[in-house]
């Protein structure tokens, strides 16, 4: 009887430790897999009649990020290294800037763009790209001055971010706090996402000058949140100001596939990868607000017309998420897959970014010439959506 009671006590203490400490009992290489947190099913709308879709621009070479400088001018990054200037919807024939160091390999290359929150008074454009140093791949965020004729290098915000053929993250954006947020991937080395001293598998936060903000969650560290596999999108709720991020789930690691997610990002939060996947409800780790069991690799996204619009890659859908928000709570009320017939077939192919323009329209970048899509005539394109 004494041995039996001792064994029961040991099991009870083990369970308490798991619930109280989370990471103390989790084993690398054997993730805890939770369920999808949303309580609703996706709804396919292949031909939504409440939108007008026009081809705003075509003939691009693997576009990745779009940023509007003003009502007339915009910049779009092409992953091979060119930043292109668009004036009144017309693509200038010559690149506005070529980032010579950009190493286009696999998913790497020229990726995110962002403009200074006080542009044009502060005429800075921020760029994230993959580069090579002594044969090793890294990612860099740099600031350039917009002269009106080109972009001239100004300073490096952060270099030596882990880089690879895959899982580079790449999205950058300024938040309502006028701080720069940077998505970084785990470069196929999942464990680095849990290493706070490693910049991979994180969302980083910097001042516009590249400094570490005093109110960052960890002293002298740009890390804002951790435990990310490959975050690809950033968007702030227009009413509550909460930050949301899209993230690619596993593609074979630990025997898992799919499980792509949307997270609501908390300062200093740990989102679990690779110890936890999905809504496992474990102390110390933050559950996603959405997890798709089927592969839905989400990329750039934006809040528009009271919903979150997410560009997706393999699933080829523009996903529209409706929230019911109250205080800190954001309950998912609807998930619509626009322009998609099924889980892997969409009208416009792979979609990389979604951006709200100064005219109030939503602009969506296709990504069919990246080696994984099936290019259509005119690809790659920027679509302009108007809600009727």
N, C-alpha and C positions, 0 to 999 in steps of 0.2 A: 504493500500500500504506500509505503514511504517513497519508493522509486516512482510509482505511478503519479503521486502528487508532485514530485520533483519534476517529472517530465511535463506535466500539465503546466506547472509554473514557468518552465523554460519556454514552452510554446507561447504562453500568454505574454511573457516579456518580449519575445521576438516580434509578435504582432504589434505590441505597443511601440516598439522601436521603429518598425516600418512606418506606422502611421505618424509617429511624432517626428522622426528624423528624415524620412523619405530616402535620401541618398545613401544612408548608412547600410541598407540591406539590398540595394539594387546592384545588379551585377552587369558590368560591361559585356556586350555581346549577347545579352539575353533581355531585350527591352520588355518592359511591362506595356502591354497593348490595351488601351481603353476603347470604349465605344465612340461612335460619332456623337457629339453633344447635341446636335440639332434634332428636333423632334418632327421634322417635316421631310417630305420627299422633293427631289428636284422636278421642276416642270419644264418640259421641252416646248419651245415656241419657235418653230423653224422660220415662220414668216410673220413676224409681229406687225400688225397693221397700224400701230400707234407710233411708228418711227419712219422718217424719211432718211435714206442712206444715199449719200453722194460720194463719188470718188473725188477727193480733194487734191490728191497728188499720186503719181505712180512712177514706176521706173527706178525705185530705190534699191540699194544693195544691202540687204539685211539690216533694216532700220531697227534701232533698239530703244531710243529715248527721244521724246519730243518736248521742247520747252518754248513757250511763247515769250518773246522779249517785249512785245507791245502788240497793239491791234494789227499792225501791218507785218511785223517780222517774227519769224520763228526759226529755231535751229533744230535739226534732227541729226542724231548720231548714226553712223553706219559702222557695223562691227569691224569692218576691215581697216578702219582708222580715219575715215573722213567725217568731218562735221559740215553739214550742208545748210545753206541759208535759203530760206523761203520768204519771198516778198509778195504779199497779197495773193497767196495761194499758188505762186509760180516758183518752181525750183530754179535757183541760179545754176548755170551750167558748170561752173568751177567750184570746187570745195572752198568753203569759207576758211577752214583750217584742216590740215592733215596732221594727226598726231603720229609722228614718225616712229615713236617708241612703242606704239600699240602693237601687241603681238596677237594677231588673230589666229588662234589655234583652238579647235573644238568649240566650246562655249565661251572661250575667252576672247578678248579684244576690246574695242571701244564700246563702252556700255552707257552708264548713266550720265545725264546732264542735269544741271540745276542752275538757276540764276540767283544772284544775291537778292535777299528780300527787299532791299532798298534800291534795286535797279530802276532807272539808269544813273541815279545820283551816285551809287556805288557800282560802277560798270563791270562787275565781275561775273564770269561764268565758270562753274565748277564741273569737272570732268573726272570720271572714273574709268580706268582702263587697265588691262593686263600688260605687263612688260616682262622682259627677261634680263636677269642680272647674273653673269657668270654661269649661264646655262640653266639657271633655276627660274621658275615662273613666280611672279608676285603680282599684286594689284596695287595701284596708286590712285589717290585722289589729289588732283592739282587744281589750282585756281589760275584763270586767265583773264586778261583785260580785254574787253570788247572795244576796239578802236573805231568801230563803224566800218572798217574795211577787212579786218581779220581778227583773230584772237591771238594775243601775245602772252607768252608764259609770264606768270607773276610769282607764284610760290607753290610749294608742295604742302598740302594739308596733312597727308599721311602716306607714307610709302611702306614697303615691306609687309603689306597685308598678304597673307598666304594666297597663292595662286595655283591654278591647275588647268588642265583641259576642260574640266567640268566643275560645277559647284563653286562659282566665283561670287555669287550674289550679284552685286552690280548696281542696284538702284540707289540713287541719292536724292534727297529732297530736303528743303527747309520747312520746318514746322511753324506753327503759329507763334512759337517762342523765339523765332528768328535764329534758331540753331540748326546746324546741318546734321542730318541723320544719314547713315551709311550702312547698307546691307552687305554683309560678307558671308561667304559660304564655307562649308566644312572641307572643301577640296578633296572629297572622298577619303578623308581621315576623320571619321566621326568623333573620335575622342576629344579632338581639339575644341569642339563646341562646349565642353564642360570645363575647359581650362581657361580661367579668367585672365591669365597672363598671355593667352594667345588670341590674336585679333580675328581668327577665323571662326565662323559659325556664330556671329554676333550681329547686333545692331549697335553701331557706334554713334557717338554724338560729340560734335565739335562746335566751337564758335566760328563765325565767318572768317576769322583770321587763322584758324587752325589750332587754337588753344583748347584746353580741356575746361569746360565750364565748371564753376565752383559747385554747382548743384547737381553734378553727375553723381550717380549712386555710389561709386567706388572712388576712393581718393586717388588722384593723379592717374586716372584711367579714363580712356574714351568709351569704355564699355557701358552701354545703356541697358541692354538685355542680352541674355546668353541662352545656350541650348537650342540653337537654330541649325537646321540642316542646310537649306539654301533659300534664304528669304529673297523675294523678287519684287515685292511691291510695298508701297507706303501710302497711306491715306489717312487724313484726320477728319473725324466726324464734324460736320459744319456747325452743329449745335452744342454738342458736349465737349468737343475738342479732344476726344480720346483718339489715340493712334492705333490704327489697324495695319497689319502686315500680312501679305500672302507668302506661302512657303511650300516648296516642293517636298513631298514625302519620299519614302524609300523606294528605290528601284532595284531591289535585289538584296540589299544589306539585311543580314540576319533572317533571310528567307521571306522578307516583307516587300510588298509592292503597293502602289497607290498611296492612300492615306495622306493626300495633299490637304493643306489646312489654311484657314484664316485665323490669325491670332489677334487679340486685343492686347497691345503692348503696355506693360506696366514697368515703371522705372525700377531697375534692378531685378526684374523678373527672370526666372529660369524656366524655359519652355520645354525642357526635358530631353531633347535629342542628345545622345542616342540611348538614354536610359528609359525614357518614357515616350510612347507614341499614342496620340489620341487623348480622350478624356478619361484618364485613369483615376482622377480624384485622389492624388497623393499629396500629402503635405510637402511643401518645398518646391512644387512644380505647378505651373499654370496651365490649365487645360485650354485647348483652342475653342473658338466659338463655332467653327465649322470644321468637320473632317469628312472628306469624300473617300469612301472605300475604293471606288474605281479611280483610275488615274485621271486627274484633272489638273495638270501642272499649271498653277496660276502665276501670272506675271504682274505687269503694271496694273494699277487700279486707281480709281478716283470716285469720290462721292459726287453724285450728280442727280438732281431732281429727286431728292429725298431717298435715294438708294445708293448702294455701293456697287459700282460696275467694275468687273474684274476680267481682264484679258486672259484667256487661257490658251495653252499651246496644243498639246496632243488632243485635247477634247474639242478644240476648234469652236468654242462657244464664247460669246460675251455673256458672262454670268451676272445677273442682276440680283442683288441681295437686299431684301427689305427688312429693316430692323424696327422694333418697338423699343424706344429708349426711355429710361426713367432713372435719373441719377447716374449711378455707376453701372446700371444694368442695361445691356443691349441684347434683347432677345431676338433671335432670328425668326421672322414671321413668314418669309417667302424666299425661295431660290428659283429663279427662272433662268433657263439656258436659252438665250436668244440666238437666232440664226443657226440653230443646231437641230439635226434630225434625230440623232442618237448620241451615245456617249463619245463617239470618235468620228463624227462627221458633221462639219459645219459649212455654211454657205461661203465663207471667206477664207477658210483654212486657219492656219496657226495665227494667233493674235498675241502680240508682245506688250503693247502698252495702251493705256487709256488715259486721256488728258482732257480736262475741261479748258476750252479756249476762251479768250476774252470776249468773244461774241456769244457766249453761253452755250455753244454746241459742244458735243463730245467728239473727240478725235481719237481714232483707234488705228494702231499700226499693225499691219500684217507682217508675218515673219516666215514666209513660205520658201525663201531662197537660202535658208540657213543649213541646208543639207539634210533636214529631217522632214521637210514639208513637200508638197506637190505644187510647184509654182503654176499659177494661173496666168492668163494673158494680162500683162500690165503689172504683175507682181515685181517687187513688193510695193504696197500702196499705203496711203493714209486715207481712211474713210472718215467722213464727217456725218455725224448723226444729229438729227433734230427730232425732238419729241413733239409729236403733233398735239 
